[in-house]
Structures are given as C-alpha cells and as structure tokens.
Amino acid sequence: MNKRRIIVGISGASGFQYGMKVLALLHEQDIEVHLVISKGAEITRALETQYERQDVIELADEFHNVTHLGAAISSGSFKTLGMIVAPCSMNSLASIAHGLAGNLLTRAADVVLKERRRLVLMVRETPLNLTHLKNMQSVTEMGGIIFPPVPALYQKPQSVDEIVHHSVARALDLFDLDVGNLKRWGENKPGKKENSDKFKE
C-alpha cells in the first residue's frame, strides 16, 4: 500500500456531527479517506445539522454509494488501515455482529474484520438492552473496538464541539493517527509542573 487509506462510515444513529468531525480531522492528514453513508444517516444529517450532502462528500477523497456492493472497499484486497463508523447505530452494530453485509457500510466493516484490520465503532444508544450488549461483545470477540463517545469532562470542555473533537481524536488514536492537537492527560506544557497532590483525599 503506497498511500495510507482509511474507511469512514456514517450510520443512522444520532450524532452525525461525529462523522463530520472524523472527516474534518482526517482532511488535514496525508491519508486517503473513503466515505460511505447509510440511508439512515442521510436522514439524521438533515434533521440534526445544517450540512448539505455535498459538504460532507467533499471532505472525502472517494465517496461510495451505500448500495454499491462492488466498490473497492468491499474487497479485502483493497488495503486500508481499517474503518471507523461514527456514529454507529444499533442496526449497523447488529448487522456487523452477525455478518450481515446487506449494504456497503456493513460489508466494508465485515471485510475489515475478516482481514484482521482495525474496526472502531462509535456506538450511540442509551440505555442499552441485552441484545445491544451481546452484539458489542460479539464484535469485540471478532477483534473490533466498541468506542462510545463518552465526554472527557476532566478536559473542562467549553463547547459541544470540544466534546466531539476530543472523542473523535481519541478514536482516531486507535489507528495510530495523532490528529487534532489532542490534549492528553499528564502531558503538560514545558516548564509547568503537575500538581498531583490536588487530587489526594
């Protein structure tokens, strides 16, 4: 693989902004981005955001229609770093957990798992029922990573965008992609000494 590639899936859970932040951060990197958006995600985009469809597509190097099962990302011979699904709906999670490749998003995820590449699912649902938990367990046992976008409140975020930014940057860390000027715990500015005593009881 001469150029690093990654697959970005956006499915129909609430939180289309997570997918947009993934695309925005990767757009600044020397990495080829292949995007696939589910039909449910198209509805969520229109309901939750002001983004036009073309605004989203333009952030990717290649856009693949979710119905195109013959796309490059449906083949294991098309080498990638892996795939992130942000957000990941419970429907997409269930399909991936049971190997149901009825659309390109779930097919690409299935390929990533069979090729033993990195699959990160930013699942969005609460509360979780037993089926959700079992599906998460199944994906984990197959080598995937379940990454709910839980806010890092220790960062003292000042906006929703900061919360989304941190979660996405941490998820991309799992591909060994250091993006978005991520603030890391325990890493201080030069010359500043950490006062660990303030956390002692």
Backbone as JSON Lines, residues from 0, in Angstrom:
{"i":0,"aa":"M","n":[0.85,-1.19,0.0],"ca":[0.0,0.0,0.0],"c":[0.89,1.24,0.0]}
{"i":1,"aa":"N","n":[0.93,1.96,-1.1],"ca":[1.77,3.13,-1.24],"c":[1.26,4.3,-0.4]}
{"i":2,"aa":"K","n":[-0.06,4.44,-0.32],"ca":[-0.64,5.54,0.44],"c":[-1.55,4.98,1.52]}
{"i":3,"aa":"R","n":[-1.5,5.58,2.69],"ca":[-2.39,5.13,3.76],"c":[-3.83,5.47,3.41]}
{"i":4,"aa":"R","n":[-4.72,4.5,3.66],"ca":[-6.14,4.69,3.41],"c":[-6.93,4.31,4.65]}
{"i":5,"aa":"I","n":[-8.08,4.97,4.83],"ca":[-8.99,4.62,5.9],"c":[-10.42,4.74,5.38]}
{"i":6,"aa":"I","n":[-11.28,3.87,5.89],"ca":[-12.7,3.91,5.54],"c":[-13.47,4.6,6.66]}
{"i":7,"aa":"V","n":[-14.31,5.54,6.29],"ca":[-15.18,6.23,7.25],"c":[-16.62,5.89,6.91]}
{"i":8,"aa":"G","n":[-17.3,5.3,7.87],"ca":[-18.72,5.03,7.72],"c":[-19.51,5.95,8.64]}
{"i":9,"aa":"I","n":[-20.62,6.47,8.14],"ca":[-21.54,7.24,8.98],"c":[-22.89,6.56,8.9]}
{"i":10,"aa":"S","n":[-23.38,6.07,10.02],"ca":[-24.67,5.38,10.02],"c":[-25.72,6.22,10.73]}
{"i":11,"aa":"G","n":[-26.91,5.66,10.9],"ca":[-28.08,6.47,11.22],"c":[-28.35,6.81,12.67]}
{"i":12,"aa":"A","n":[-27.39,6.58,13.57],"ca":[-27.59,6.99,14.95],"c":[-27.55,8.5,15.08]}
{"i":13,"aa":"S","n":[-28.13,9.01,16.16],"ca":[-27.99,10.43,16.46],"c":[-26.51,10.76,16.65]}
{"i":14,"aa":"G","n":[-26.1,11.92,16.14],"ca":[-24.71,12.31,16.29],"c":[-23.95,12.36,14.98]}
{"i":15,"aa":"F","n":[-24.61,12.83,13.94],"ca":[-23.94,12.96,12.64],"c":[-22.68,13.81,12.75]}
{"i":16,"aa":"Q","n":[-22.65,14.7,13.74],"ca":[-21.51,15.58,13.94],"c":[-20.22,14.8,14.19]}
{"i":17,"aa":"Y","n":[-20.34,13.6,14.77],"ca":[-19.14,12.8,15.0],"c":[-18.51,12.39,13.67]}
{"i":18,"aa":"G","n":[-19.33,11.99,12.73],"ca":[-18.82,11.63,11.42],"c":[-18.18,12.81,10.72]}
{"i":19,"aa":"M","n":[-18.81,13.98,10.83],"ca":[-18.25,15.17,10.22],"c":[-16.91,15.55,10.84]}
{"i":20,"aa":"K","n":[-16.8,15.38,12.15],"ca":[-15.53,15.71,12.81],"c":[-14.44,14.74,12.39]}
{"i":21,"aa":"V","n":[-14.78,13.46,12.21],"ca":[-13.8,12.49,11.71],"c":[-13.27,12.95,10.35]}
{"i":22,"aa":"L","n":[-14.19,13.31,9.46],"ca":[-13.8,13.74,8.13],"c":[-12.95,15.02,8.18]}
{"i":23,"aa":"A","n":[-13.33,15.95,9.03],"ca":[-12.61,17.22,9.13],"c":[-11.18,17.0,9.62]}
{"i":24,"aa":"L","n":[-11.01,16.15,10.63],"ca":[-9.67,15.91,11.18],"c":[-8.81,15.12,10.21]}
{"i":25,"aa":"L","n":[-9.4,14.16,9.52],"ca":[-8.63,13.37,8.56],"c":[-8.27,14.19,7.33]}
{"i":26,"aa":"H","n":[-9.07,15.19,7.03],"ca":[-8.83,16.04,5.86],"c":[-7.5,16.77,5.97]}
{"i":27,"aa":"E","n":[-7.03,16.94,7.2],"ca":[-5.77,17.64,7.45],"c":[-4.57,16.7,7.39]}
{"i":28,"aa":"Q","n":[-4.83,15.4,7.22],"ca":[-3.77,14.39,7.26],"c":[-3.43,13.89,5.86]}
{"i":29,"aa":"D","n":[-2.25,13.31,5.75],"ca":[-1.84,12.69,4.49],"c":[-2.38,11.26,4.46]}
{"i":30,"aa":"I","n":[-3.68,11.15,4.29],"ca":[-4.33,9.85,4.3],"c":[-5.53,9.9,3.36]}
{"i":31,"aa":"E","n":[-5.74,8.83,2.63],"ca":[-6.82,8.76,1.66],"c":[-8.1,8.27,2.35]}
{"i":32,"aa":"V","n":[-9.14,9.07,2.29],"ca":[-10.38,8.79,3.02],"c":[-11.44,8.28,2.06]}
{"i":33,"aa":"H","n":[-11.99,7.11,2.39],"ca":[-13.08,6.51,1.63],"c":[-14.33,6.55,2.49]}
{"i":34,"aa":"L","n":[-15.36,7.22,2.0],"ca":[-16.56,7.5,2.78],"c":[-17.77,6.73,2.27]}
{"i":35,"aa":"V","n":[-18.54,6.19,3.22],"ca":[-19.83,5.57,2.89],"c":[-20.83,6.01,3.95]}
{"i":36,"aa":"I","n":[-22.01,6.44,3.5],"ca":[-23.05,6.97,4.39],"c":[-24.31,6.14,4.22]}
{"i":37,"aa":"S","n":[-24.88,5.67,5.33],"ca":[-26.1,4.88,5.26],"c":[-27.3,5.77,4.94]}
{"i":38,"aa":"K","n":[-28.39,5.14,4.54],"ca":[-29.62,5.9,4.24],"c":[-30.15,6.57,5.51]}
{"i":39,"aa":"G","n":[-30.03,5.87,6.63],"ca":[-30.47,6.47,7.89],"c":[-29.66,7.68,8.27]}
{"i":40,"aa":"A","n":[-28.38,7.65,7.96],"ca":[-27.51,8.79,8.28],"c":[-27.87,10.02,7.45]}
{"i":41,"aa":"E","n":[-28.32,9.78,6.23],"ca":[-28.75,10.91,5.4],"c":[-29.94,11.62,6.04]}
{"i":42,"aa":"I","n":[-30.83,10.85,6.63],"ca":[-31.98,11.44,7.33],"c":[-31.52,12.2,8.57]}
{"i":43,"aa":"T","n":[-30.6,11.6,9.33],"ca":[-30.09,12.24,10.54],"c":[-29.37,13.54,10.22]}
{"i":44,"aa":"R","n":[-28.58,13.52,9.15],"ca":[-27.89,14.75,8.73],"c":[-28.88,15.9,8.53]}
{"i":45,"aa":"A","n":[-29.97,15.61,7.84],"ca":[-30.96,16.65,7.55],"c":[-31.69,17.11,8.81]}
{"i":46,"aa":"L","n":[-31.91,16.21,9.75],"ca":[-32.64,16.55,10.98],"c":[-31.78,17.26,12.01]}
{"i":47,"aa":"E","n":[-30.51,16.89,12.1],"ca":[-29.67,17.37,13.2],"c":[-28.7,18.49,12.83]}
{"i":48,"aa":"T","n":[-28.41,18.65,11.57],"ca":[-27.36,19.59,11.19],"c":[-27.8,20.51,10.06]}
{"i":49,"aa":"Q","n":[-26.93,21.46,9.77],"ca":[-27.14,22.37,8.65],"c":[-26.31,21.96,7.43]}
{"i":50,"aa":"Y","n":[-25.6,20.82,7.54],"ca":[-24.73,20.39,6.46],"c":[-25.54,19.92,5.25]}
{"i":51,"aa":"E","n":[-25.1,20.33,4.08],"ca":[-25.65,19.79,2.85],"c":[-24.87,18.52,2.5]}
{"i":52,"aa":"R","n":[-25.51,17.64,1.77],"ca":[-24.88,16.37,1.42],"c":[-23.53,16.59,0.73]}
{"i":53,"aa":"Q","n":[-23.46,17.55,-0.16],"ca":[-22.22,17.8,-0.9],"c":[-21.11,18.29,0.01]}
{"i":54,"aa":"D","n":[-21.47,19.02,1.08],"ca":[-20.47,19.48,2.05],"c":[-19.75,18.3,2.68]}
{"i":55,"aa":"V","n":[-20.5,17.24,2.94],"ca":[-19.95,16.05,3.57],"c":[-19.06,15.3,2.58]}
{"i":56,"aa":"I","n":[-19.57,15.06,1.41],"ca":[-18.86,14.28,0.39],"c":[-17.53,14.91,0.03]}
{"i":57,"aa":"E","n":[-17.48,16.24,-0.01],"ca":[-16.27,16.93,-0.43],"c":[-15.11,16.76,0.54]}
{"i":58,"aa":"L","n":[-15.38,16.32,1.75],"ca":[-14.31,16.11,2.73],"c":[-13.6,14.77,2.53]}
{"i":59,"aa":"A","n":[-14.13,13.92,1.68],"ca":[-13.53,12.61,1.43],"c":[-12.81,12.6,0.08]}
{"i":60,"aa":"D","n":[-11.84,11.7,-0.03],"ca":[-11.17,11.52,-1.32],"c":[-12.04,10.71,-2.27]}
{"i":61,"aa":"E","n":[-12.73,9.71,-1.71],"ca":[-13.63,8.88,-2.51],"c":[-14.93,8.68,-1.75]}
{"i":62,"aa":"F","n":[-16.05,8.89,-2.42],"ca":[-17.36,8.64,-1.83],"c":[-17.98,7.43,-2.52]}
{"i":63,"aa":"H","n":[-18.47,6.48,-1.73],"ca":[-19.06,5.26,-2.25],"c":[-20.53,5.19,-1.86]}
{"i":64,"aa":"N","n":[-21.38,4.96,-2.82],"ca":[-22.81,4.81,-2.54],"c":[-23.03,3.56,-1.7]}
{"i":65,"aa":"V","n":[-23.89,3.67,-0.7],"ca":[-24.11,2.58,0.24],"c":[-24.69,1.33,-0.42]}
{"i":66,"aa":"T","n":[-25.28,1.48,-1.6],"ca":[-25.87,0.33,-2.31],"c":[-24.87,-0.34,-3.25]}
{"i":67,"aa":"H","n":[-23.68,0.27,-3.42],"ca":[-22.71,-0.24,-4.4],"c":[-21.82,-1.32,-3.77]}
{"i":68,"aa":"L","n":[-22.29,-2.54,-3.77],"ca":[-21.56,-3.63,-3.12],"c":[-20.32,-4.04,-3.9]}
{"i":69,"aa":"G","n":[-20.15,-3.52,-5.1],"ca":[-18.96,-3.82,-5.87],"c":[-17.86,-2.78,-5.73]}
{"i":70,"aa":"A","n":[-18.0,-1.84,-4.79],"ca":[-17.0,-0.79,-4.59],"c":[-15.68,-1.39,-4.09]}
{"i":71,"aa":"A","n":[-14.62,-0.64,-4.25],"ca":[-13.29,-1.11,-3.86],"c":[-13.23,-1.54,-2.4]}
{"i":72,"aa":"I","n":[-13.92,-0.8,-1.52],"ca":[-13.83,-1.09,-0.09],"c":[-14.58,-2.36,0.31]}
{"i":73,"aa":"S","n":[-15.26,-2.99,-0.65],"ca":[-15.94,-4.25,-0.35],"c":[-15.02,-5.45,-0.53]}
{"i":74,"aa":"S","n":[-13.77,-5.2,-0.91],"ca":[-12.82,-6.29,-1.16],"c":[-11.66,-6.23,-0.18]}
{"i":75,"aa":"G","n":[-11.27,-7.37,0.32],"ca":[-10.14,-7.44,1.23],"c":[-8.81,-7.15,0.54]}
{"i":76,"aa":"S","n":[-8.76,-7.27,-0.76],"ca":[-7.52,-6.98,-1.49],"c":[-7.24,-5.49,-1.57]}
{"i":77,"aa":"F","n":[-8.26,-4.67,-1.27],"ca":[-8.09,-3.22,-1.22],"c":[-7.6,-2.87,0.18]}
{"i":78,"aa":"K","n":[-6.31,-2.6,0.3],"ca":[-5.69,-2.47,1.62],"c":[-5.99,-1.12,2.26]}
{"i":79,"aa":"T","n":[-6.36,-1.16,3.53],"ca":[-6.63,0.04,4.31],"c":[-6.09,-0.14,5.73]}
{"i":80,"aa":"L","n":[-6.04,0.96,6.46],"ca":[-5.72,0.88,7.89],"c":[-6.86,0.26,8.67]}
{"i":81,"aa":"G","n":[-8.06,0.35,8.09],"ca":[-9.25,-0.15,8.77],"c":[-10.42,0.79,8.55]}
{"i":82,"aa":"M","n":[-11.36,0.75,9.48],"ca":[-12.6,1.5,9.3],"c":[-13.1,2.03,10.64]}
{"i":83,"aa":"I","n":[-13.61,3.25,10.61],"ca":[-14.3,3.83,11.76],"c":[-15.73,4.14,11.34]}
{"i":84,"aa":"V","n":[-16.68,3.78,12.19],"ca":[-18.09,4.09,11.95],"c":[-18.52,5.08,13.03]}
{"i":85,"aa":"A","n":[-18.81,6.31,12.6],"ca":[-19.08,7.39,13.54],"c":[-20.22,8.28,13.02]}
{"i":86,"aa":"P","n":[-21.36,8.23,13.69],"ca":[-21.71,7.32,14.77],"c":[-22.12,5.96,14.21]}
{"i":87,"aa":"C","n":[-22.22,4.99,15.11],"ca":[-22.65,3.65,14.72],"c":[-24.0,3.36,15.37]}
{"i":88,"aa":"S","n":[-25.0,3.11,14.54],"ca":[-26.33,2.81,15.05],"c":[-26.4,1.37,15.56]}
{"i":89,"aa":"M","n":[-27.41,1.06,16.34],"ca":[-27.61,-0.3,16.82],"c":[-27.96,-1.25,15.67]}
{"i":90,"aa":"N","n":[-28.58,-0.71,14.63],"ca":[-28.88,-1.53,13.46],"c":[-27.6,-1.94,12.74]}
{"i":91,"aa":"S","n":[-26.7,-0.99,12.53],"ca":[-25.42,-1.32,11.89],"c":[-24.59,-2.23,12.78]}
{"i":92,"aa":"L","n":[-24.58,-1.96,14.08],"ca":[-23.87,-2.84,15.02],"c":[-24.37,-4.27,14.91]}
{"i":93,"aa":"A","n":[-25.68,-4.45,14.9],"ca":[-26.27,-5.79,14.83],"c":[-25.87,-6.49,13.53]}
{"i":94,"aa":"S","n":[-25.91,-5.76,12.43],"ca":[-25.54,-6.34,11.15],"c":[-24.09,-6.78,11.14]}
{"i":95,"aa":"I","n":[-23.22,-5.92,11.66],"ca":[-21.8,-6.24,11.71],"c":[-21.54,-7.44,12.63]}
{"i":96,"aa":"A","n":[-22.22,-7.46,13.78],"ca":[-22.03,-8.54,14.75],"c":[-22.43,-9.9,14.19]}
{"i":97,"aa":"H","n":[-23.38,-9.9,13.25],"ca":[-23.88,-11.17,12.71],"c":[-23.48,-11.4,11.26]}
{"i":98,"aa":"G","n":[-22.53,-10.6,10.77],"ca":[-22.0,-10.81,9.44],"c":[-23.0,-10.55,8.32]}
{"i":99,"aa":"L","n":[-23.94,-9.65,8.56],"ca":[-24.96,-9.33,7.54],"c":[-24.46,-8.16,6.7]}
{"i":100,"aa":"A","n":[-24.06,-8.45,5.49],"ca":[-23.43,-7.44,4.63],"c":[-24.4,-6.98,3.55]}
{"i":101,"aa":"G","n":[-25.55,-6.48,3.98],"ca":[-26.6,-6.1,3.04],"c":[-26.41,-4.76,2.39]}
{"i":102,"aa":"N","n":[-25.49,-3.94,2.93],"ca":[-25.16,-2.68,2.27],"c":[-23.65,-2.5,2.34]}
{"i":103,"aa":"L","n":[-23.15,-1.48,1.68],"ca":[-21.7,-1.32,1.57],"c":[-21.06,-1.0,2.92]}
{"i":104,"aa":"L","n":[-21.75,-0.27,3.78],"ca":[-21.18,0.06,5.07],"c":[-20.9,-1.2,5.89]}
{"i":105,"aa":"T","n":[-21.91,-2.06,6.01],"ca":[-21.71,-3.27,6.8],"c":[-20.81,-4.27,6.09]}
{"i":106,"aa":"R","n":[-20.83,-4.29,4.76],"ca":[-19.92,-5.15,4.01],"c":[-18.47,-4.72,4.23]}
{"i":107,"aa":"A","n":[-18.21,-3.43,4.17],"ca":[-16.84,-2.94,4.39],"c":[-16.36,-3.28,5.8]}
{"i":108,"aa":"A","n":[-17.25,-3.14,6.79],"ca":[-16.88,-3.5,8.16],"c":[-16.59,-4.98,8.28]}
{"i":109,"aa":"D","n":[-17.38,-5.8,7.61],"ca":[-17.17,-7.24,7.62],"c":[-15.81,-7.6,7.01]}
{"i":110,"aa":"V","n":[-15.46,-6.92,5.93],"ca":[-14.17,-7.14,5.27],"c":[-13.02,-6.77,6.21]}
{"i":111,"aa":"V","n":[-13.15,-5.63,6.88],"ca":[-12.12,-5.19,7.82],"c":[-11.9,-6.24,8.91]}
{"i":112,"aa":"L","n":[-12.98,-6.82,9.41],"ca":[-12.85,-7.84,10.44],"c":[-12.19,-9.11,9.9]}
{"i":113,"aa":"K","n":[-12.6,-9.53,8.73],"ca":[-12.04,-10.79,8.2],"c":[-10.57,-10.65,7.83]}
{"i":114,"aa":"E","n":[-10.16,-9.42,7.48],"ca":[-8.77,-9.17,7.14],"c":[-7.93,-8.84,8.38]}
{"i":115,"aa":"R","n":[-8.56,-8.87,9.54],"ca":[-7.9,-8.58,10.82],"c":[-7.31,-7.17,10.87]}
{"i":116,"aa":"R","n":[-8.08,-6.23,10.31],"ca":[-7.71,-4.83,10.39],"c":[-8.5,-4.15,11.5]}
{"i":117,"aa":"R","n":[-8.22,-2.9,11.76],"ca":[-8.82,-2.2,12.87],"c":[-10.22,-1.7,12.52]}
{"i":118,"aa":"L","n":[-11.2,-2.07,13.35],"ca":[-12.58,-1.59,13.2],"c":[-12.98,-0.9,14.5]}
{"i":119,"aa":"V","n":[-13.36,0.37,14.4],"ca":[-13.77,1.15,15.57],"c":[-15.21,1.61,15.35]}
{"i":120,"aa":"L","n":[-16.08,1.24,16.28],"ca":[-17.49,1.6,16.19],"c":[-17.84,2.59,17.3]}
{"i":121,"aa":"M","n":[-18.16,3.82,16.91],"ca":[-18.57,4.83,17.89],"c":[-20.08,4.71,18.09]}
{"i":122,"aa":"V","n":[-20.44,3.74,18.91],"ca":[-21.85,3.39,19.1],"c":[-22.59,4.46,19.9]}
{"i":123,"aa":"R","n":[-23.83,4.75,19.48],"ca":[-24.63,5.8,20.11],"c":[-26.01,5.24,20.43]}
{"i":124,"aa":"E","n":[-26.22,4.91,21.7],"ca":[-27.53,4.49,22.19],"c":[-27.49,4.46,23.7]}
{"i":125,"aa":"T","n":[-28.63,4.75,24.32],"ca":[-28.74,4.63,25.76],"c":[-30.21,4.68,26.16]}
{"i":126,"aa":"P","n":[-30.64,3.9,27.13],"ca":[-29.89,2.8,27.75],"c":[-29.74,1.63,26.8]}
{"i":127,"aa":"L","n":[-28.88,0.7,27.17],"ca":[-28.6,-0.45,26.32],"c":[-29.39,-1.67,26.8]}
{"i":128,"aa":"N","n":[-29.99,-2.37,25.85],"ca":[-30.64,-3.62,26.24],"c":[-29.67,-4.78,26.05]}
{"i":129,"aa":"L","n":[-30.09,-5.98,26.41],"ca":[-29.19,-7.13,26.39],"c":[-28.72,-7.47,24.97]}
{"i":130,"aa":"T","n":[-29.6,-7.28,23.98],"ca":[-29.19,-7.54,22.6],"c":[-28.06,-6.61,22.19]}
{"i":131,"aa":"H","n":[-28.16,-5.33,22.54],"ca":[-27.09,-4.38,22.22],"c":[-25.77,-4.84,22.83]}
{"i":132,"aa":"L","n":[-25.82,-5.23,24.1],"ca":[-24.61,-5.64,24.81],"c":[-24.01,-6.9,24.21]}
{"i":133,"aa":"K","n":[-24.87,-7.86,23.84],"ca":[-24.37,-9.09,23.23],"c":[-23.75,-8.82,21.87]}
{"i":134,"aa":"N","n":[-24.34,-7.9,21.12],"ca":[-23.76,-7.55,19.82],"c":[-22.4,-6.87,19.99]}
{"i":135,"aa":"M","n":[-22.29,-6.03,21.0],"ca":[-21.0,-5.4,21.28],"c":[-19.97,-6.45,21.67]}
{"i":136,"aa":"Q","n":[-20.39,-7.42,22.46],"ca":[-19.48,-8.49,22.85],"c":[-19.02,-9.28,21.63]}
{"i":137,"aa":"S","n":[-19.94,-9.57,20.73],"ca":[-19.59,-10.34,19.53],"c":[-18.56,-9.6,18.68]}
{"i":138,"aa":"V","n":[-18.79,-8.31,18.47],"ca":[-17.84,-7.53,17.67],"c":[-16.48,-7.47,18.36]}
{"i":139,"aa":"T","n":[-16.48,-7.31,19.66],"ca":[-15.23,-7.28,20.42],"c":[-14.48,-8.6,20.29]}
{"i":140,"aa":"E","n":[-15.21,-9.7,20.38],"ca":[-14.58,-11.02,20.25],"c":[-14.0,-11.25,18.86]}
{"i":141,"aa":"M","n":[-14.56,-10.56,17.86],"ca":[-14.04,-10.67,16.5],"c":[-12.87,-9.71,16.24]}
{"i":142,"aa":"G","n":[-12.54,-8.9,17.22],"ca":[-11.4,-8.01,17.08],"c":[-11.75,-6.55,16.9]}
{"i":143,"aa":"G","n":[-13.04,-6.23,16.82],"ca":[-13.45,-4.84,16.71],"c":[-13.36,-4.12,18.04]}
{"i":144,"aa":"I","n":[-13.43,-2.81,17.99],"ca":[-13.37,-1.98,19.19],"c":[-14.65,-1.17,19.31]}
{"i":145,"aa":"I","n":[-15.31,-1.3,20.44],"ca":[-16.51,-0.52,20.73],"c":[-16.08,0.75,21.44]}
{"i":146,"aa":"F","n":[-16.39,1.89,20.84],"ca":[-15.9,3.17,21.35],"c":[-17.07,4.15,21.49]}
{"i":147,"aa":"P","n":[-17.85,4.04,22.57],"ca":[-18.9,5.04,22.79],"c":[-18.26,6.42,23.0]}
{"i":148,"aa":"P","n":[-18.77,7.46,22.39],"ca":[-18.17,8.79,22.54],"c":[-18.54,9.42,23.87]}
{"i":149,"aa":"V","n":[-17.87,8.96,24.93],"ca":[-18.13,9.45,26.28],"c":[-17.35,10.74,26.52]}
{"i":150,"aa":"P","n":[-17.99,11.8,26.98],"ca":[-17.28,13.08,27.16],"c":[-16.14,12.96,28.19]}
{"i":151,"aa":"A","n":[-15.0,13.56,27.86],"ca":[-13.87,13.62,28.79],"c":[-13.99,14.91,29.6]}
{"i":152,"aa":"L","n":[-14.77,14.87,30.65],"ca":[-15.07,16.08,31.39],"c":[-13.86,16.63,32.14]}
{"i":153,"aa":"Y","n":[-12.84,15.78,32.36],"ca":[-11.64,16.28,33.01],"c":[-10.92,17.32,32.14]}
{"i":154,"aa":"Q","n":[-11.28,17.36,30.86],"ca":[-10.7,18.37,29.96],"c":[-11.38,19.74,30.11]}
{"i":155,"aa":"K","n":[-12.45,19.79,30.9],"ca":[-13.23,21.01,31.09],"c":[-13.65,21.64,29.76]}
{"i":156,"aa":"P","n":[-14.36,20.86,28.94],"ca":[-14.76,21.37,27.62],"c":[-15.68,22.58,27.76]}
{"i":157,"aa":"Q","n":[-15.51,23.53,26.83],"ca":[-16.29,24.77,26.86],"c":[-17.38,24.8,25.8]}
{"i":158,"aa":"S","n":[-17.46,23.75,24.99],"ca":[-18.47,23.72,23.93],"c":[-18.74,22.28,23.53]}
{"i":159,"aa":"V","n":[-19.86,22.09,22.84],"ca":[-20.18,20.76,22.3],"c":[-19.11,20.33,21.31]}
{"i":160,"aa":"D","n":[-18.62,21.27,20.51],"ca":[-17.6,20.93,19.53],"c":[-16.34,20.39,20.19]}
{"i":161,"aa":"E","n":[-15.95,20.95,21.33],"ca":[-14.77,20.45,22.04],"c":[-14.98,19.02,22.53]}
{"i":162,"aa":"I","n":[-16.2,18.72,22.97],"ca":[-16.53,17.36,23.41],"c":[-16.42,16.38,22.25]}
{"i":163,"aa":"V","n":[-17.03,16.75,21.12],"ca":[-17.0,15.9,19.93],"c":[-15.56,15.74,19.43]}
{"i":164,"aa":"H","n":[-14.83,16.84,19.41],"ca":[-13.44,16.83,18.92],"c":[-12.59,15.84,19.71]}
{"i":165,"aa":"H","n":[-12.68,15.9,21.02],"ca":[-11.85,15.03,21.86],"c":[-12.2,13.55,21.65]}
{"i":166,"aa":"S","n":[-13.48,13.23,21.61],"ca":[-13.88,11.84,21.41],"c":[-13.38,11.31,20.08]}
{"i":167,"aa":"V","n":[-13.52,12.09,19.04],"ca":[-13.11,11.65,17.7],"c":[-11.58,11.51,17.63]}
{"i":168,"aa":"A","n":[-10.86,12.47,18.18],"ca":[-9.4,12.39,18.16],"c":[-8.91,11.16,18.91]}
{"i":169,"aa":"R","n":[-9.57,10.83,20.02],"ca":[-9.19,9.62,20.77],"c":[-9.52,8.35,19.97]}
{"i":170,"aa":"A","n":[-10.62,8.36,19.26],"ca":[-10.97,7.2,18.44],"c":[-9.95,7.02,17.32]}
{"i":171,"aa":"L","n":[-9.51,8.1,16.72],"ca":[-8.51,8.01,15.64],"c":[-7.14,7.63,16.18]}
{"i":172,"aa":"D","n":[-6.9,7.87,17.46],"ca":[-5.69,7.38,18.11],"c":[-5.54,5.87,17.93]}
{"i":173,"aa":"L","n":[-6.65,5.18,17.88],"ca":[-6.63,3.72,17.79],"c":[-6.11,3.23,16.44]}
{"i":174,"aa":"F","n":[-6.02,4.14,15.48],"ca":[-5.39,3.83,14.19],"c":[-3.96,4.35,14.13]}
{"i":175,"aa":"D","n":[-3.46,4.79,15.29],"ca":[-2.14,5.41,15.39],"c":[-2.07,6.68,14.56]}
{"i":176,"aa":"L","n":[-3.18,7.42,14.57],"ca":[-3.25,8.71,13.87],"c":[-3.34,9.81,14.92]}
{"i":177,"aa":"D","n":[-2.3,10.59,15.03],"ca":[-2.25,11.66,16.02],"c":[-2.81,12.93,15.38]}
{"i":178,"aa":"V","n":[-4.07,13.21,15.64],"ca":[-4.75,14.31,14.96],"c":[-5.36,15.28,15.96]}
{"i":179,"aa":"G","n":[-5.64,16.47,15.47],"ca":[-6.49,17.41,16.2],"c":[-5.89,18.04,17.43]}
{"i":180,"aa":"N","n":[-4.53,18.06,17.55],"ca":[-3.91,18.68,18.73],"c":[-4.57,18.19,20.01]}
{"i":181,"aa":"L","n":[-4.65,16.89,20.15],"ca":[-5.34,16.27,21.28],"c":[-4.65,16.58,22.61]}
{"i":182,"aa":"K","n":[-5.41,17.09,23.56],"ca":[-4.89,17.31,24.91],"c":[-4.86,15.97,25.63]}
{"i":183,"aa":"R","n":[-3.7,15.62,26.15],"ca":[-3.53,14.31,26.78],"c":[-3.25,14.47,28.27]}
{"i":184,"aa":"W","n":[-3.85,13.58,29.03],"ca":[-3.69,13.62,30.48],"c":[-2.23,13.39,30.86]}
{"i":185,"aa":"G","n":[-1.71,14.23,31.73],"ca":[-0.35,14.06,32.22],"c":[0.71,14.68,31.35]}
{"i":186,"aa":"E","n":[0.33,15.21,30.19],"ca":[1.29,15.87,29.32],"c":[1.1,17.37,29.44]}
{"i":187,"aa":"N","n":[2.01,18.02,30.16],"ca":[1.89,19.45,30.44],"c":[2.75,20.27,29.51]}
{"i":188,"aa":"K","n":[2.48,21.56,29.49],"ca":[3.31,22.47,28.72],"c":[4.71,22.52,29.33]}
{"i":189,"aa":"P","n":[5.73,22.74,28.5],"ca":[7.11,22.81,29.01],"c":[7.24,23.83,30.15]}
{"i":190,"aa":"G","n":[7.91,23.38,31.2],"ca":[8.15,24.29,32.32],"c":[7.05,24.3,33.35]}
{"i":191,"aa":"K","n":[5.96,23.59,33.1],"ca":[4.85,23.59,34.04],"c":[4.85,22.27,34.8]}
{"i":192,"aa":"K","n":[4.93,22.33,36.09],"ca":[4.99,21.14,36.92],"c":[3.59,20.73,37.34]}
{"i":193,"aa":"E","n":[3.32,19.43,37.2],"ca":[1.99,18.92,37.56],"c":[1.85,18.83,39.06]}
{"i":194,"aa":"N","n":[0.73,19.3,39.56],"ca":[0.46,19.22,40.99],"c":[-0.48,18.06,41.25]}
{"i":195,"aa":"S","n":[0.08,16.88,41.45],"ca":[-0.75,15.69,41.65],"c":[-1.39,15.66,43.02]}
{"i":196,"aa":"D","n":[-0.85,16.48,43.98],"ca":[-1.39,16.45,45.33],"c":[-2.82,16.94,45.4]}
{"i":197,"aa":"K","n":[-3.24,17.74,44.43],"ca":[-4.59,18.33,44.49],"c":[-5.67,17.28,44.33]}
{"i":198,"aa":"F","n":[-5.29,16.07,43.86],"ca":[-6.28,15.01,43.7],"c":[-6.3,14.05,44.89]}
{"i":199,"aa":"K","n":[-5.41,14.27,45.84],"ca":[-5.36,13.39,47.0],"c":[-6.44,13.77,48.0]}
{"i":200,"aa":"E","n":[-6.96,12.75,48.66],"ca":[-8.01,12.99,49.66],"c":[-7.38,13.06,51.05]}
